[in-house]
């Protein structure tokens, strides 16, 4: 993984004004992956949108970390099911057109 695909946790936390312990807690609940390179902790840039969602849930809606874990996992399941529905609808349209 290249450093260009990563953002340091200290930079991220100072930009979003969140404590670094929040990011550590997200990793403890296995909601994000922290990458360590040259003794510096990073998060993947592809995870930034997900971390922003979790920040809004936690700080704006005052959802604790246990609740955040449950809500986030449910949201992932809903998204997966929506993708499956789209795929099945596309297959159905293919057979209807025959």
SEZADO-736134 format. One record per residue (C-alpha): residue in three letters; x, y, z. Coordinates in steps of 0.25 Angstrom, whole numbers, padded with zeros to 4 digits, always signed. Layout:
// SEZADO-736134
ALAXYZ/...
This chain:
// SEZADO-736134
UNK+0000+0000+0000/UNK+0006+0014-0004/UNK+0006+0025+0006/UNK-0003+0033-0004/UNK-0014+0024-0001/UNK-0013+0027+0014/UNK-0015+0038+0023/UNK-0009+0039+0037/UNK-0018+0039+0048/UNK-0012+0051+0054/UNK-0015+0059+0042/UNK-0029+0053+0040/UNK-0032+0056+0055/UNK-0027+0070+0055/UNK-0035+0073+0042/UNK-0048+0068+0047/UNK-0045+0072+0061/UNK-0048+0058+0067/UNK-0039+0051+0078/UNK-0030+0040+0073/UNK-0035+0031+0083/UNK-0048+0031+0075/UNK-0041+0025+0063/UNK-0034+0015+0073/UNK-0048+0011+0078/UNK-0053+0009+0064/UNK-0041+0000+0061/UNK-0044-0008+0074/UNK-0058-0010+0070/UNK-0052-0015+0056/UNK-0060-0004+0049/UNK-0047+0001+0042/UNK-0034-0003+0039/UNK-0021+0004+0044/UNK-0009+0003+0036/UNK+0005+0005+0043/UNK+0017+0010+0034/UNK+0029+0015+0040/UNK+0023+0016+0054/UNK+0012+0025+0049/UNK-0003+0021+0049/UNK-0011+0023+0036/UNK-0025+0020+0032/UNK-0028+0017+0017/UNK-0033+0028+0009/UNK-0044+0019+0004/UNK-0049+0018+0018/UNK-0051+0033+0021/UNK-0066+0033+0016/UNK-0069+0022+0026/UNK-0061+0029+0037/UNK-0069+0042+0035/UNK-0082+0034+0035/UNK-0078+0028+0049/UNK-0073+0041+0054/UNK-0087+0047+0051/UNK-0094+0036+0057/UNK-0085+0036+0070/UNK-0084+0051+0072/UNK-0096+0057+0066/UNK-0106+0046+0070/UNK-0099+0043+0083/UNK-0099+0028+0079/UNK-0089+0020+0088/UNK-0078+0011+0082/UNK-0086-0001+0084/UNK-0098+0005+0078/UNK-0089+0010+0067/UNK-0084-0004+0064/UNK-0098-0010+0063/UNK-0104+0002+0054/UNK-0092+0001+0045/UNK-0093-0014+0043/UNK-0108-0013+0040/UNK-0105-0001+0030/UNK-0095-0010+0023/UNK-0105-0022+0023/UNK-0116-0012+0017/UNK-0106-0007+0006/UNK-0102-0022+0003/UNK-0117-0026+0002/UNK-0120-0013-0007/UNK-0108-0017-0016/UNK-0114-0031-0017/UNK-0128-0026-0020/UNK-0122-0018-0032/UNK-0115-0030-0037/UNK-0127-0039-0036/UNK-0136-0028-0043/UNK-0125-0027-0054/UNK-0126-0042-0056/UNK-0141-0042-0056/UNK-0141-0031-0067/UNK-0132-0039-0075/UNK-0141-0051-0075/UNK-0154-0043-0077/UNK-0148-0037-0090/UNK-0146-0051-0096/
